[in-house]
């Protein structure tokens, strides 16, 4: 292979050319804090990343990674207490989603700064879905915060994000683990992080007799949120949405658990058609999709998953690293 080939990665000091490496960070709502642990491990291991693609929470962590905001994001995530994530959401009564994103936008601007995607040191793409056409959109230009917000705009929960003339929602509806984005960017090696594969963890959570809120828990603290208190009828509506009886899922839990099934099936299908070279699958199924306060545990699960996969990752990297003019 010619060394001027645009797919070729970096020439190392020992005369080898390593492949161009892409990192595809998958969707998974709160479980996405596991991405932080994996990104930390990759950095500590000295494994270079040339391209980052993220869907939903993967776009949040990926955007923080490439913009230099990962420390700030991790600090904020670790500071979250049970359900106080919802205090960062602005309740939008009678709109196209339960919550707007203005408060989260302010948070991202404060923690990450204002960045244009095309100015970032590492190429980055956030995956979103065009609400009108259903098309998969790759957001790799423009405002980083807008792209991230569009990528995690879970239908019915967050309002769609308008970018240009399009209304965009969560990219998990079309591409939960964006391996294809990295391949299109010319990556010879793609590391994928799939958060939806731990079926046994979900079974374990269901047996924990109410100790884990998961998709079946009571989101009681939401009705105390400043975004809800004082709005006529809001507390009543939120109780109907989030309360459950006799261990049956609430309306909101039903919706979130259904998303979990969709993500799992779609991720399997997409990755079978366009497989990554290495897949890291953290054991996070026992943690509910909205349990943002469990960041410390999730980050640790990400680290454990990386360690379980590290030898495979290094073997794969060694196998496709080649000598110049070989």
C-alpha positions in Angstrom: 0.0 0.0 0.0 1.3 3.4 -0.9 2.1 5.7 2.0 0.2 8.5 0.4 -3.0 6.5 0.5 -5.5 8.7 2.4 -6.6 5.7 4.4 -3.1 5.1 5.8 -2.6 6.3 9.4 0.4 7.6 11.2 4.0 6.6 10.5 5.6 5.5 13.8 9.1 6.0 15.0 10.1 2.4 14.2 9.2 2.7 10.5 5.7 1.1 10.8 2.5 2.6 9.6 -0.4 2.1 12.0 -4.0 2.1 10.7 -6.3 5.0 10.9 -8.4 4.2 14.0 -12.1 5.2 14.6 -14.0 5.1 17.8 -17.8 4.5 17.5 -19.6 5.3 20.8 -23.1 3.9 21.0 -26.4 5.0 22.4 -27.7 4.0 25.8 -28.9 7.1 27.7 -27.5 7.0 31.3 -25.5 3.9 30.6 -23.3 6.1 28.4 -21.3 7.1 31.4 -19.5 3.8 30.8 -18.0 5.5 27.7 -16.0 7.7 30.0 -14.2 4.8 31.6 -13.4 3.3 28.2 -12.1 6.6 26.8 -9.9 7.0 29.8 -8.4 3.5 29.4 -7.7 4.1 25.7 -5.8 7.2 26.5 -3.9 5.6 29.4 -3.0 2.7 27.1 -1.6 5.1 24.4 -4.0 3.8 21.8 -4.5 6.8 19.4 -8.0 7.7 18.1 -8.1 9.5 14.7 -11.9 9.7 14.2 -14.8 9.8 16.8 -18.4 9.1 16.0 -21.2 9.1 18.5 -24.9 8.4 18.8 -27.0 10.0 21.5 -25.1 9.7 24.8 -22.2 8.5 22.7 -22.2 11.9 21.0 -22.2 13.6 24.4 -19.1 11.7 25.6 -17.5 11.8 22.2 -18.0 15.5 21.9 -16.5 16.1 25.3 -13.6 13.9 24.4 -12.6 15.8 21.3 -13.3 19.3 22.7 -11.3 18.9 25.8 -14.3 18.8 28.1 -14.2 15.2 29.3 -12.9 16.1 32.8 -15.7 18.6 33.2 -18.3 16.1 32.0 -17.0 13.4 34.3 -16.9 15.7 37.3 -20.5 16.8 36.6 -21.7 13.2 36.1 -20.1 12.0 39.4 -21.8 14.9 41.2 -25.3 13.9 40.2 -27.5 12.5 43.0 -30.5 10.3 42.6 -32.7 11.8 39.9 -31.3 15.3 40.2 -30.4 15.0 36.5 -34.0 16.0 35.9 -33.4 19.3 37.6 -31.3 20.3 34.6 -34.3 19.8 32.3 -36.8 22.6 31.5 -40.4 21.2 31.5 -42.3 22.1 28.3 -46.0 21.7 28.8 -48.0 20.9 25.7 -44.9 20.9 23.4 -43.4 18.2 21.2 -41.4 16.7 24.1 -41.7 16.6 27.9 -38.4 18.6 28.2 -36.6 21.3 26.4 -32.9 21.5 26.2 -32.1 25.1 27.0 -30.7 24.3 30.5 -28.6 21.4 29.1 -27.3 23.7 26.3 -26.2 26.2 28.9 -24.5 23.4 30.8 -22.7 22.2 27.8 -21.6 25.7 26.8 -20.3 26.2 30.4 -18.5 22.8 30.6 -17.3 22.3 27.1 -17.2 25.8 25.7 -18.5 27.0 22.3 -16.9 24.9 19.5 -17.4 24.4 15.8 -17.1 20.8 14.9 -14.9 21.5 11.9 -12.4 23.3 14.2 -12.0 20.3 16.6 -8.6 18.6 16.8 -10.1 15.2 16.0 -12.8 14.7 13.3 -16.1 14.2 15.0 -19.6 13.2 13.9 -22.8 13.1 15.8 -25.6 10.9 14.4 -29.2 12.1 14.3 -32.5 11.2 12.6 -34.5 13.4 10.3 -38.0 13.3 11.9 -39.8 14.0 8.6 -37.9 11.6 6.3 -36.4 9.1 8.7 -33.1 9.6 7.1 -29.8 9.1 9.1 -27.9 12.4 9.3 -24.2 12.8 10.1 -23.6 16.1 11.8 -19.9 16.9 11.2 -20.1 20.7 10.8 -21.5 23.6 12.7 -22.1 24.1 16.4 -21.0 21.2 18.6 -23.7 21.7 21.2 -26.5 21.8 18.7 -25.3 18.6 17.1 -25.0 16.8 20.4 -28.5 17.9 21.5 -30.0 16.7 18.2 -28.3 13.4 18.6 -29.8 12.7 22.1 -33.3 14.2 21.4 -35.2 11.1 22.5 -38.7 11.4 21.0 -41.4 12.2 23.5 -38.8 13.1 26.1 -36.8 15.9 24.6 -38.0 18.3 22.0 -36.6 17.8 18.5 -33.7 20.0 17.6 -34.1 22.2 14.5 -30.9 22.5 12.4 -31.3 24.3 9.2 -34.7 23.4 7.8 -34.7 19.9 9.5 -36.2 18.8 12.7 -33.8 16.2 14.2 -34.2 13.5 16.9 -32.2 10.8 18.5 -29.8 9.0 16.2 -30.4 5.7 18.1 -33.5 5.3 15.9 -31.3 4.7 12.9 -27.8 3.9 13.9 -27.2 3.0 17.6 -23.5 2.2 17.2 -22.1 4.3 14.3 -19.4 2.0 12.9 -20.4 3.0 9.4 -19.5 6.6 10.1 -15.9 5.6 11.0 -15.7 3.4 7.9 -16.8 6.2 5.7 -14.1 8.4 7.2 -11.5 6.0 5.9 -10.8 4.1 9.2 -9.0 0.8 8.7 -9.7 -0.2 12.3 -12.9 0.6 14.2 -13.4 0.2 17.9 -17.1 0.1 18.8 -18.7 0.5 22.2 -22.1 -1.2 22.4 -24.1 -0.5 25.5 -27.2 -2.5 24.6 -25.8 -6.1 24.5 -26.0 -7.0 28.2 -29.2 -9.0 28.3 -28.2 -10.9 31.4 -27.7 -7.7 33.3 -31.3 -6.7 32.5 -32.5 -10.0 33.8 -30.5 -9.5 37.0 -32.0 -6.1 37.5 -35.5 -7.4 37.1 -34.9 -9.8 40.0 -33.6 -7.3 42.4 -37.0 -6.8 44.1 -37.3 -3.1 43.7 -33.7 -2.3 44.9 -32.8 -1.0 41.5 -35.2 1.5 40.0 -34.2 0.7 36.4 -37.0 1.0 33.8 -39.5 -0.1 36.5 -38.8 2.3 39.3 -40.5 5.4 40.7 -39.2 8.7 39.4 -40.7 10.4 42.4 -38.2 13.2 42.8 -39.0 14.5 39.3 -42.2 16.1 40.6 -40.1 18.2 43.0 -38.0 19.6 40.2 -37.9 23.4 39.8 -39.0 22.8 36.2 -42.2 21.2 37.4 -43.1 22.7 40.7 -45.5 25.7 40.2 -46.8 24.6 36.9 -50.5 23.9 37.1 -51.3 20.2 36.7 -47.7 19.3 36.0 -47.1 17.3 39.2 -50.3 15.2 38.5 -49.2 14.5 35.0 -45.7 13.5 36.0 -47.1 11.1 38.6 -49.2 9.5 36.0 -46.2 9.2 33.7 -43.6 8.0 36.2 -45.4 6.1 39.0 -46.0 2.4 38.9 -48.1 -0.1 40.9 -47.7 -3.7 41.7 -44.2 -3.8 40.0 -45.8 -3.0 36.6 -43.9 -0.5 34.5 -45.1 3.0 34.4 -46.0 4.7 31.1 -42.5 6.3 30.9 -40.8 3.0 31.9 -42.7 1.2 29.2 -41.5 3.7 26.6 -37.9 3.6 27.7 -37.8 -0.2 28.0 -39.2 -0.4 24.4 -36.4 1.9 23.2 -34.0 -0.5 24.9 -35.3 -3.4 22.8 -35.2 -1.4 19.6 -31.7 -0.3 20.2 -30.5 -3.8 20.9 -32.1 -5.3 17.8 -31.0 -2.5 15.5 -27.5 -2.4 16.8 -27.1 -6.2 16.2 -28.5 -5.8 12.6 -26.3 -2.8 11.8 -23.1 -4.3 13.3 -23.7 -7.6 11.5 -23.8 -5.8 8.2 -20.8 -3.5 8.9 -18.9 -5.2 11.8 -16.3 -3.3 13.8 -12.8 -4.8 14.3 -13.2 -4.7 18.1 -16.4 -4.5 20.1 -16.4 -3.4 23.7 -19.6 -4.3 25.5 -19.8 -3.1 29.1 -22.0 -5.1 31.6 -24.5 -2.3 32.2 -27.8 -4.0 31.7 -28.6 -4.0 35.4 -28.6 -0.2 35.4 -31.7 1.6 34.2 -31.5 3.9 31.2 -32.4 6.9 33.3 -30.2 6.3 36.3 -27.8 9.1 35.6 -26.7 9.2 39.2 -24.8 5.9 38.9 -21.9 7.4 37.0 -19.2 6.0 39.3 -20.4 2.5 38.8 -20.9 2.9 35.1 -17.4 4.4 34.6 -16.0 1.4 36.5 -18.0 -1.0 34.3 -16.5 0.7 31.2 -13.0 0.2 32.6 -13.6 -3.4 33.3 -15.0 -4.0 29.8 -11.9 -2.4 28.3 -9.6 -4.6 30.3 -11.5 -7.7 29.2 -11.1 -6.6 25.6 -7.6 -5.0 25.7 -5.6 -8.0 24.5 -8.0 -8.5 21.5 -7.7 -4.8 20.7 -3.8 -4.9 20.8 -3.7 -8.1 18.7 -6.0 -6.6 16.1 -3.9 -3.4 16.0 -0.7 -5.4 15.7 -2.2 -7.5 12.9 -3.0 -4.6 10.6 0.0 -2.4 11.4 2.4 -2.8 8.4 5.8 -1.7 7.3 6.2 1.0 4.8 6.6 -0.3 1.2 5.8 -3.8 2.5 
